[in-house]
């Protein structure tokens, strides 16, 4: 799952670069959160993994 997210994010970032447009900050933040989730998996840290995924999908933001 994380590999697919990372791959998709990489594709989006490359598309911005190919168009000569600056990569938006929120995409860099998503990359950092995917990295944190990967590190939590490697460490066996379920809580850290869940926290990273929660932030990745919007944290405490609720849109009706």
C-alpha positions as CSV (number, residue, x, y, z in Angstrom):
1,X,0.0,0.0,0.0
2,X,2.7,2.5,0.9
3,X,4.7,1.6,-2.2
4,X,1.7,2.4,-4.3
5,X,1.1,5.7,-2.5
6,X,4.7,6.6,-2.9
7,X,4.7,5.7,-6.6
8,X,1.6,7.7,-7.3
9,X,2.9,10.7,-5.4
10,X,6.2,10.5,-7.4
11,X,4.2,10.5,-10.7
12,X,2.3,13.6,-9.6
13,X,5.5,15.4,-8.6
14,X,7.2,14.5,-11.8
15,X,4.2,15.8,-13.8
16,X,4.6,19.2,-12.0
17,X,8.4,19.2,-12.8
18,X,7.7,18.3,-16.4
19,X,5.4,21.3,-16.7
20,X,8.0,23.5,-15.1
21,X,5.7,24.3,-12.2
22,X,6.8,24.4,-8.5
23,X,5.7,21.3,-6.5
24,X,3.0,22.4,-4.0
25,X,4.0,22.2,-0.3
26,X,1.2,19.8,0.5
27,X,2.7,17.2,-1.8
28,X,6.1,17.4,0.0
29,X,4.2,17.0,3.3
30,X,2.5,13.9,2.0
31,X,5.8,12.5,1.0
32,X,7.1,13.1,4.6
33,X,4.1,11.4,6.0
34,X,4.5,8.3,3.8
35,X,8.1,8.2,4.9
36,X,7.1,8.4,8.6
37,X,4.6,5.6,8.0
38,X,7.3,3.4,6.4
39,X,9.6,4.0,9.3
40,X,6.9,3.1,11.8
41,X,6.3,-0.2,9.9
42,X,10.0,-1.0,10.0
43,X,10.1,-0.3,13.7
44,X,6.9,-2.3,14.4
45,X,5.3,0.9,15.8
46,X,1.6,0.5,15.1
47,X,0.6,3.7,16.8
48,X,3.1,5.7,14.8
49,X,1.9,4.1,11.6
50,X,-1.7,4.9,12.4
51,X,-0.9,8.5,13.3
52,X,1.0,9.0,10.1
53,X,-1.9,7.6,8.0
54,X,-4.4,9.7,9.9
55,X,-2.4,12.8,9.0
56,X,-2.1,11.6,5.5
57,X,-5.8,11.3,5.0
58,X,-6.6,14.7,6.6
59,X,-6.0,14.4,10.3
60,X,-8.8,15.8,12.3
61,X,-10.3,17.6,9.3
62,X,-13.9,16.8,8.5
63,X,-15.6,17.7,5.3
64,X,-19.3,17.1,5.0
